[in-house]
Amino acid sequence: MKYPNITAATFLKRPNRFIAEVEVNGCKETVHVKNTGRCKELLIPGCEVFLTEPGTPGRKTRYDLVAVKKNTGVLFNIDSQAPNKVVKEWLSTQDFDKVIPEYTYGNSRIDFYMERGDERYLMEVKGCTLEVDGVGYFPDAPTERGVKHLRELTAATQKGYKAIIAFVIQMEGVSEVRPNIGMHPEFGAAFEEAKTSGVDILFLRCRVEPDSLMIEPEFSIM
């Protein structure tokens, strides 16, 4: 996926989870942050960030903040809408007979339903933007919705579905994502239950540029 009109800026502060203040082209600007997670280890005053200018009429902010360069020099895409978009692009290359986004299953809306021959698949997508010592962790904030989806996938395996949780790794140099038990123990427990029941854990590594996010050809399954 590509972003239009990318501009570099300097991050100043984040008054709330929806907006940030940056300096762009010598001027202070309030921008929309396309991630309501905490991102405290990334959005540090003085760091370089990248903005896209959608040009949508009637917007309150001119720019969206979509990427940030960590002090290690690694670029992170933090757009929470990007994982589903790149997975949709990727699934179109995976020889499925049918791919349906936003599929209602049980009491949840699962990100993707797929068919290949007689096999039925359910896939939930999670974006990973938290890295510690070369390992990705999810979530970076408590997610009851994430726990609910894991339990739906666990139950689906008992009904003949091939269930998948796909982690889109939104930075380079990381190939594995682990449950962030310290942040949300319940998610960690639901993750282990899902894995034990036969839910596939898929790690999708990405190539990250200021103006794009692309899933790499190689992937791994736990």
N, C-alpha and C positions, 0 to 999 in steps of 0.2 A: 504494500500500500504506500502511496505517495501523499505528501502534504504540499499544498500550494503556498507560495509566498513565504518561505522560511526566513526568519530574521534572528540574529544572535542578540542576546541581551544579558544584563547582569542582574541577578536576583538580589533583592533588598530585604523583603520580609513578606510574611504570609499572615495577614490580619485574621483570616478565617479559612475554612477548608475549601471554599469556592473561589477565592481570589488571591492574587499575589501582587506585590508592588515590585516593579523592575525598572531598570534604567535602560532605555533603548534609544540609540541615536542621540545620546546626550540629554534625553528628556525622561522624567519620571512618568511611568504609565501603570495604570491598574489593569491587570489581565485576568482572564478566566483560567483556572487550573483544572485541567481535564483529568483529575484524579482526586477523589475526596478522602483517600487514605492519608496517613500521617506524613510519610516521606521525609521524616525529620533528619535522617542520615544523608539525604540527598539535597534538600532545599536549605542550604546553608548560606547566610549572607555573603555576597561576593562571588558566588559560584556562577559559572556560565550556563545560561539556559537558552532554549530555542523556542521561538514563537511562530505560530502560523496565523495568517490573516485571512479568515474565511470569506470576509466581505458580505456576510449575511445582513440584509436590511433589518434595521430595528434593534440590533444588538446593543447591549449596555457596555460591552467592552470590545475594543478593536481586535485584540489578539487572544489566542489560546496558547497556554504554555503546554508544550507536548514532550519536551526532552530536557535533560539536565546532564551536565558533565560533572562527574564526581571528582574529588581532589586527587584521585588516583589516575585521572585521565580517561577513565572508562565512561562511555556515553550510555545513558539510561533513557529509554522511552518510557514515559510515565502516563501515557494516554490510556485511560481505563477502557475506552471503546475500541482501541486498536486490536487487542487479542482476538475478539470475535471476527473482526474484519479480515485479519490475516489468515485465521483458520478457515474462514469461508473460501478465501482464495486458494488455500492449500488443499482443502477437500475436493475442489474442482479438478485437481490433478491426480486424485487417488483412486480413480476407477470405481467409484460407487455408482449404482444404478439410480439412486435417488438421494438427495440431500435436502432436508427441510430445516431451516433455522427456526428458532423460537418455538419449539414443539411442546405442546401441553401434554404432560404425562403425570398421572396421579394428581397430587396437589401442588405440582411445581411446573414451571416453564423451563424446560431443559434447552440448552443452547442449540443442539443439533440432533436430529434424527436422521439416520442413514440406512439404506438398504443395499445389499450386495448379494444377488441371488436370493436364497431363502433366509439369509441372515439379516437380523435386525439389530441396529446399533443405537445407543444413546450416548451422547457425548456432552459433558459439561466442561467449559473452558474457564481457566483461571489465569490471570496475568500475574507474573512474579516480577516485582521491582525491588525486593529486599535481598541484599547479598551480604553475607558475612564470611570472610576468609575463603572466598571462592565458591561458596555454596549458596544456593538460593533458598529462601524460606517464604512460606505462605501460611497464614495471612500476616499483614503488618498491622492489622487491627482486628478485634473480635468480629466474627462473621457468622451469625446465626443462619443466614441464608446459605452460606457455604456448607454448614453442617446438615441442613435440610436436604440439599442437593446430594450430598454424599450418601445419605440414608435412602433417598429415592433410588439412586443408582445401585446400592447394595440390594434393595428389594427387587429391582428389575432383573438382576442376574438369576433370581429364583423363578422368573417367568420366561426364561429363554432368551433374554436380550444379552447382547455383548455390550457391556457398559464400559465407558472410558472417561477418566478425568484427565484433561489435557492441560498441562502447564506451559503457557507461552512465556519463555524466559526473555524478558525485555532488556537484556544487556548481553554483551559478548563475554566469553571467558568462563561461563557457568554452564554446566551440563546436567545438574541434578537439583531438584527442589525437595526440601524436606518440610514436614508440617512444623509450624512454629508453635510448639507446645507451650513455651513460656508465655506467649501472647494469648493463646486460646486452647487450653487443654482439651476441651470438648471436641474441637476440630481434629486434634491429633488422635483422639480415640476413635472418632468416626472414620478418619482416614485409614487407620489400621484395620477396622472392621470391614471397610470397603475392599481393601487389598486382600484380606483373608477370604472374602466371599467370591473373589474372582474379578473384581473391577480392575481393568488395566490402568496403570499410571503411565501417562505418556509425557515425555519431556521434549518440547519443541524449541530447539535453539534458534536464535534469530541473528540476522545481520542488521545492525542498528546504525543508521545515519541520521543527521539532523532532519532530513526531509523524507525519510522512509523507514519502514520496518518490514523485513522480509524473512520468512521462515526458511532456514537452511535445509538442504536436501536430506542430511543425515538427522535421524531422530532415534531416541531410545525408549524402551518400554520396561517398566519395573514389573 
